[in-house]
Amino acid sequence: MPPFALPAPLALARAVDAVPEAQGVMLEPKWDGWRCQIHTVTRRVWSRHGTDLSRQFSDVTDAAADLPDAVLDGELVAVLNDGSGVAFDRLQSRAGRRGPQRGADFTVHVATGVRTGS
């Protein structure tokens, strides 16, 4: 278990006039999705407001179980199966359900940041 309470505060997007260039800066595009935090050992997905989304996104928690002990800060994104992009409304449709539905036209992925510099 991490030495802090879960869910921990998320890194939230903010507008900037220029992309900062400094060692250790985390950059991440804003997708059309939901900010989340995933704890791999407990197999929990938390929203930015602290709501447990693990049941609705059980496919994400199942995939996280294969990772080492980690806390991931990222964004849930519904990627359309036809390759045309992402669809925020598909995430909303999943919120009231218990995980992925057979025949859905999308899959949920987690987009995470990239560390720049060394």
ChimeraX attribute file (.defattr): number of C-alpha atoms within 10 A of each C-alpha:
attribute: neighborCount
match mode: 1-to-1
recipient: residues
	/A:1	11
	/A:2	10
	/A:3	5
	/A:4	7
	/A:5	8
	/A:6	15
	/A:7	20
	/A:8	14
	/A:9	12
	/A:10	17
	/A:11	14
	/A:12	11
	/A:13	11
	/A:14	6
	/A:15	6
	/A:16	7
	/A:17	5
	/A:18	6
	/A:19	9
	/A:20	10
	/A:21	11
	/A:22	10
	/A:23	10
	/A:24	11
	/A:25	14
	/A:26	15
	/A:27	15
	/A:28	14
	/A:29	11
	/A:30	15
	/A:31	16
	/A:32	17
	/A:33	23
	/A:34	19
	/A:35	23
	/A:36	26
	/A:37	28
	/A:38	26
	/A:39	24
	/A:40	21
	/A:41	17
	/A:42	15
	/A:43	18
	/A:44	23
	/A:45	28
	/A:46	21
	/A:47	18
	/A:48	20
	/A:49	11
	/A:50	15
	/A:51	11
	/A:52	17
	/A:53	21
	/A:54	20
	/A:55	19
	/A:56	19
	/A:57	23
	/A:58	17
	/A:59	15
	/A:60	24
	/A:61	21
	/A:62	14
	/A:63	12
	/A:64	22
	/A:65	15
	/A:66	11
	/A:67	11
	/A:68	10
	/A:69	15
	/A:70	14
	/A:71	20
	/A:72	18
	/A:73	23
	/A:74	24
	/A:75	25
	/A:76	24
	/A:77	23
	/A:78	25
	/A:79	22
	/A:80	16
	/A:81	12
	/A:82	8
	/A:83	8
	/A:84	8
	/A:85	12
	/A:86	19
	/A:87	16
	/A:88	15
	/A:89	12
	/A:90	19
	/A:91	22
	/A:92	13
	/A:93	10
	/A:94	18
	/A:95	14
	/A:96	10
	/A:97	12
	/A:98	13
	/A:99	16
	/A:100	17
	/A:101	11
	/A:102	6
	/A:103	6
	/A:104	10
	/A:105	12
	/A:106	20
	/A:107	17
	/A:108	20
	/A:109	17
	/A:110	19
	/A:111	20
	/A:112	18
	/A:113	15
	/A:114	12
	/A:115	12
	/A:116	12
	/A:117	10
	/A:118	7
